[in-house]
Amino acid sequence: MHPSIRSTASALALSLALPSLRSAGAQTASASSSAPAELRVSAGARWNGQVDESISSRHFIGTGFGAAAEVRWSARGTSFDASLTGGSAAIDPTNGAAGSRERVSSGDLRLAALRRVGGDATSADGFVAGVGIRAMTSFTSHDISAPQPISSQYLLGALSLGPRVGWRRQIVGGRLDALVGTDLVSLVDRPFGRIDGGRPPFAFSVASLSTLRTGNATVSYSAATNKRMGVVTSYTLDMLDYRDVQPVRTVSQSLSVGARVRLGGAAR
């Protein structure tokens, strides 16, 4: 073939290929850079167990109610989850002893930033990993039955930072999400004593894994009912073991049902 003819043919082939390459690149960038935001709201039952030795050496367990609101969005290949959860449970001594009861009311504010680990960058399925921040507060009201009932309140708060690992998968016409995490370092506020007679001075201390061990796991399944709305079911397990002068150990489980709303764009 004549050199000029070969050069003309190569140029023509390149000009024909460039639009499709640009289109494929744009689709990949669009899929990996951002996704529409999603709001999830749910409520359900929760189970609490606690032993706080600054209050009592006895173990307390019981049930209650919880609710949560969560916003999910993505930008530049990173997905963000911001959630606010709260609930309350009435708990009784496990040894069946009468005369005392506790009510635990708690709230959590969490923010996690996650990125894909391996796999197809254009797919919504696969493993993700990142970092999370958690701010939690727990109030305990300890009531003693007596001719003159006695009620006292106690506080535990913490601001924590730690790793998060998750897995996401489209399955059975919906989406399964799992996320686990722990806290590596925390700033803890725990007054040693009652707070109902006037709050004691802030008792901030820095806690690492040697003194504060936490674990959190959430599994949720969501399915669309139309282009904008859907239903979501989730299970959450939270554990805390604070090995302070007066240790406190808590565990809570919750099962909730709610709705999800897509805030814009195509479905995730």
C-alpha positions in Angstrom: 0.0 0.0 0.0 1.2 3.5 -0.8 2.5 5.4 2.2 0.1 8.3 1.7 -2.9 6.0 1.4 -1.8 4.1 4.6 -1.4 7.5 6.4 -4.9 8.6 5.3 -6.5 5.4 6.4 -4.9 5.6 9.9 -6.1 9.1 10.3 -9.6 8.2 9.3 -9.6 5.2 11.7 -8.4 7.4 14.6 -11.0 10.1 13.9 -13.7 7.4 13.9 -12.5 5.9 17.2 -12.0 9.2 19.2 -15.7 9.9 19.8 -16.4 6.5 21.2 -13.3 6.7 23.4 -14.4 10.1 24.7 -17.9 8.7 25.4 -16.5 5.7 27.3 -14.2 7.9 29.3 -17.1 10.3 30.2 -19.3 7.4 31.3 -16.5 6.0 33.5 -15.8 9.4 35.1 -19.6 10.0 35.6 -20.0 6.6 37.3 -17.1 7.0 39.6 -17.1 10.7 40.4 -20.6 11.2 41.9 -23.9 9.7 42.7 -27.2 11.2 43.8 -27.8 11.8 47.4 -30.2 9.6 49.4 -32.1 10.2 52.6 -33.0 7.3 54.9 -35.4 7.5 57.9 -36.2 4.5 60.0 -37.5 3.5 63.5 -37.9 0.3 65.4 -37.2 -1.7 68.5 -33.9 -1.8 70.5 -32.4 -4.0 73.2 -29.9 -2.6 75.7 -27.6 -4.2 78.2 -25.3 -2.2 80.6 -23.2 -2.4 83.7 -21.8 0.9 84.9 -19.9 0.5 88.1 -20.1 4.3 88.9 -23.8 3.6 89.3 -24.2 -0.1 90.3 -22.2 -3.3 90.0 -25.3 -5.1 88.8 -26.1 -5.9 85.1 -29.2 -4.3 83.6 -31.0 -5.3 80.5 -34.2 -4.2 78.8 -36.0 -3.1 75.6 -37.0 0.2 74.2 -37.4 2.3 71.0 -35.0 3.9 68.6 -35.0 6.0 65.4 -32.4 7.1 62.8 -31.9 9.5 60.0 -29.1 9.1 57.4 -27.9 10.9 54.4 -25.6 9.3 51.7 -23.9 11.0 48.9 -20.8 10.6 46.7 -18.2 12.9 45.2 -15.0 12.3 43.3 -15.0 8.6 43.9 -15.6 8.9 47.7 -18.9 8.0 49.3 -20.0 9.8 52.5 -22.5 8.6 55.1 -23.8 11.0 57.8 -26.2 9.6 60.4 -28.0 10.7 63.5 -29.5 8.0 65.8 -31.2 8.1 69.1 -33.2 5.9 71.4 -34.3 5.1 74.9 -34.7 1.8 76.8 -35.9 0.8 80.3 -33.5 -1.8 81.8 -33.9 -3.9 84.9 -31.4 -6.0 87.0 -30.6 -9.4 85.5 -30.7 -11.1 88.9 -34.4 -10.2 89.2 -33.9 -8.1 92.3 -36.7 -5.6 92.7 -36.4 -2.1 93.8 -34.3 -0.5 91.1 -34.6 0.3 87.4 -32.5 2.3 84.9 -33.5 4.2 81.8 -30.8 4.7 79.2 -31.2 7.5 76.6 -28.5 7.8 74.0 -27.7 9.7 70.8 -25.0 9.2 68.1 -23.8 11.5 65.3 -21.6 9.7 62.8 -19.8 10.7 59.6 -17.9 8.2 57.4 -15.8 8.7 54.2 -15.3 5.5 52.2 -13.5 4.6 49.0 -13.6 1.5 46.9 -11.0 -1.2 47.5 -10.2 -3.0 44.2 -12.9 -4.2 41.8 -14.6 -2.4 38.9 -14.4 1.3 39.5 -17.7 1.8 37.6 -19.6 -0.7 39.7 -21.6 0.1 42.8 -20.8 -3.4 44.2 -17.7 -4.4 46.2 -15.7 -3.6 49.3 -15.1 -0.1 50.6 -12.8 1.2 53.4 -12.2 4.5 55.0 -12.4 6.5 58.2 -15.2 7.6 60.5 -15.9 10.2 63.2 -18.4 9.5 66.0 -19.9 11.8 68.7 -22.0 9.9 71.3 -23.8 10.8 74.5 -25.5 8.4 76.9 -27.6 9.5 79.9 -28.6 7.0 82.5 -31.3 7.6 85.0 -31.1 5.3 88.0 -34.3 5.0 90.0 -34.6 3.3 93.4 -38.1 2.3 94.8 -38.4 3.5 98.4 -41.0 5.2 100.6 -39.4 8.3 99.1 -38.2 7.3 95.6 -34.6 8.2 94.7 -33.6 9.1 91.2 -30.1 10.0 90.0 -28.6 10.8 86.6 -25.2 9.9 85.1 -23.5 10.9 81.8 -21.0 9.3 79.4 -19.9 11.1 76.2 -17.1 10.5 73.7 -15.8 12.0 70.4 -14.0 9.2 68.5 -12.0 8.5 65.3 -11.4 5.1 63.7 -11.4 2.9 60.6 -14.5 1.7 58.7 -14.8 -1.3 56.3 -17.9 -2.1 54.3 -19.4 -4.3 51.6 -22.1 -3.4 49.1 -24.0 -5.7 46.7 -27.1 -5.6 44.4 -29.1 -8.6 45.4 -32.6 -10.0 45.0 -34.0 -6.8 43.4 -32.5 -4.6 46.1 -29.2 -3.5 47.7 -27.4 -5.0 50.6 -25.0 -2.8 52.6 -22.8 -3.9 55.5 -20.5 -1.6 57.5 -18.2 -2.4 60.5 -16.0 -0.1 62.5 -14.1 0.6 65.7 -12.6 3.6 67.4 -8.8 3.9 67.8 -8.7 7.2 69.8 -11.4 9.0 71.7 -11.9 12.1 73.8 -14.1 10.9 76.7 -16.2 13.0 79.1 -17.3 11.0 82.1 -18.0 12.8 85.3 -17.5 10.6 88.3 -20.8 11.1 90.1 -24.4 12.3 89.7 -25.1 15.2 87.4 -28.7 15.9 88.6 -27.5 18.1 91.5 -25.6 20.4 89.2 -23.2 19.2 86.5 -19.6 18.5 87.8 -16.7 20.0 85.9 -16.0 18.4 82.5 -13.8 15.4 83.0 -12.2 15.0 79.6 -9.6 12.3 79.1 -8.0 10.8 76.0 -8.6 7.0 75.6 -7.0 4.6 73.2 -7.7 0.9 72.6 -6.0 0.0 75.9 -8.9 1.7 77.8 -11.8 2.2 75.4 -12.8 -0.6 73.1 -15.8 -0.1 70.8 -17.4 -2.0 67.9 -20.2 -1.2 65.6 -21.8 -3.3 62.8 -24.7 -2.4 60.6 -26.4 -4.5 57.9 -29.2 -3.0 55.8 -31.3 -4.0 52.8 -33.1 -1.5 50.7 -35.4 -1.9 47.6 -37.0 0.7 45.4 -40.7 1.0 45.2 -40.6 3.6 42.4 -38.0 5.9 40.8 -37.7 8.1 43.9 -38.8 6.1 46.9 -37.9 2.8 48.6 -38.1 0.8 51.7 -35.1 -0.1 54.0 -34.6 -2.6 56.8 -31.6 -2.5 59.0 -29.9 -4.2 62.0 -27.3 -2.5 64.2 -25.0 -3.8 66.9 -23.1 -1.4 69.2 -20.6 -2.4 71.9 -18.5 -0.3 74.3 -16.1 -1.4 77.0 -14.5 1.5 78.9 -11.9 0.2 81.3 -11.7 3.3 83.6 -11.4 3.4 87.4 -15.0 2.5 87.5 -15.6 0.4 84.3 -18.7 0.7 82.1 -19.7 -1.9 79.5 -22.7 -1.5 77.2 -24.2 -3.4 74.3 -27.2 -2.5 72.2 -29.0 -4.0 69.3 -31.7 -2.5 67.1 -33.9 -3.7 64.3 -35.7 -0.9 62.3 -37.8 -0.4 59.2 -38.2 2.8 57.2 -38.1 4.6 53.9 -35.4 6.0 51.6 -35.8 9.0 49.3 -33.6 9.8 46.4 -32.7 13.5 46.5 -31.8 13.8 42.8 -30.4 12.1 39.7 -30.6 8.5 38.8 -31.0 5.7 41.3 -27.9 4.5 43.1 
